[in-house]
Amino acid sequence: MKKKVLLMGKSGSGKTSMRSIIFSNYIARDTRRLGATIEVEHASVRFLGNLVLNLWDCGGQHSFMENYFTSQRDHIFRNVEVLIYVFDVESREIDADMEYYQMCIDAIKQNSKDAKVFCLIHKMDLVHEDLRDRIFEDRVAQIQHRSSPIQTTCFRTSIWDETLYQAWSSIVYALIPNVRLLEAHLDKFCSAADADEIILFEKTTFLVISHVSKWTTEDGSAVAAPLDSHRFEKISNIIKQFKISCMKAHAQFQAMEIRNGRVSVYLDMLTANTYLMMVVSDPDIQSRAALANIAAARRHFERLEESNIR
């Protein structure tokens, strides 16, 4: 199953850099050597077996943008599942940026009316921290005004922190068929393994696909996980950088186990396309038992992926 994803925005907004970090194992500082995208670059990225993201990275130079809306309009905007539009937060041509975005929205409404739309307000690290909320909210208001009646989801992003993984995880989540069924099975596995939390990552990108939690207080009542709300994206970033370091050392990353005084964390391959992270706070559950539970679940989730995640 192929799903067409358009990545659009003015030249220099950061589209190719973020694509290279998420899908091609670049680290942020290495994206400086990337050149401008010429016309449209195509890439196919496989997720969960049969799900293939057909990613169109569209060059943002003025001449290319004009062609997208005239001679190439039907070709570019037909059969789009997701439009990702990237705004450079420091652009001095915000009105022109919004005009191009409006043209994208009009073309999407005409050619792919059911497409999901995500807008990334990018390079937020360049904005003073005290101004970020106000500037982001102002951009979101402008975007939503231009998007109506299409519902648009906006993210603030930077290649230098976890926000990039947070945005792209949400985008990929929206593309996965039957994701609720996957979550239901993860929830059952979390209960059966007496785990506090389970997070499922896509193997290559380490984007978060899904997660379930069972955190409780001492009296047994459920509470939110007592952890950083951005922990998933930070974990994605850390593990991916560790994988890259292993590759540079000609080693292969396979699994990881971390323990402290409060919890044990197990990171292991679940299926050919996914990694699972299991968090256990019960001190009576030994490593051997936790790893045996993951091994026992492996074949079940492989069959689920083969039969249902299509």
C-alpha positions, 0 to 999 in steps of 0.5 A: 500500500503506497501513500503519497506524501507531499513535502512543500515549502519555500526554498531554504525552509529546511525540508530536505534537512529534516527529511535527511535526519528522519529517513537517511540517518543524518545528524543535524550538523551534517545537514549543512552540506545538503544542497537545494532540492531541484524540482521534485525528489522522490523517495519510498520509505517502507513502514510496517511491511506493506505500508510505503510512504511515497515521499515527494520533496518539492523544491521551493524555488519561485520558478518551481513553485509556480510550475506546481500550481500551473502546468504540474498542478494535477500531477503534483496534487492528485491522490495525496494522502498527506501534505506537509508544509514547512514554514521558516519561522525567520522568513522575511517573506511571510506574506508570500509564504502564506500565499503559496500555502494558500495555493497549496490548500486550494490545489489540495481541495480540488485534487485530494479533498480527503488529504490530511494537512500538517504545517511545521513552523520550523527553525524555532531554535533561532527564536528567543525562548521568551518569544516562541509561544507568541510567534508560534500562536500567531503563525498558527492563527494565520495558517488556520485562517488560510486552511478553512475548511480543512483541519490543519495540525501545526507543530513547532520544530527544530532539527536540534531537538526532539520536536522534529521527531514529535512532529513526524511521529504524529504524521506517521501515526496518522498514516498507519491503517488499523492503528487502534487495533495495534494499540489494543494488542499492545495494551493486552501485552502490557497487562500480561507482562505486568509492564508500566509502559510499552512504546513501539518504534519503527525500526529504521527511523525510530519514530514512535508508532504507538504506546500504552501506559499502566502507571499507578499510584501506591493505592492502585489508582491510575495516574499519568506517567511521572516522566518528561512529556517529551520522553518518546521523542527524546528516546527516538533521538538518543537511540537513533544517534546511538545506532549511528555511532554503532554503525560508524564503529562497524557494530550492529545495534540489537538490544539494550537493557537499562536499570536504576533504583526505580525502573528497568527498561528493555529495548528489543526488536519486536518484528522485522519492522519495529522495536519495542521498549518496555518499562517495568517498575516491579522489582520482582520481575527479573530480566529473564522473565521480561525478555521472555515475555517480549520473545513470546509476543514477537510471533503474535505481533508479526502475524498481526502486522502481516494480516492487519496493518495494511 
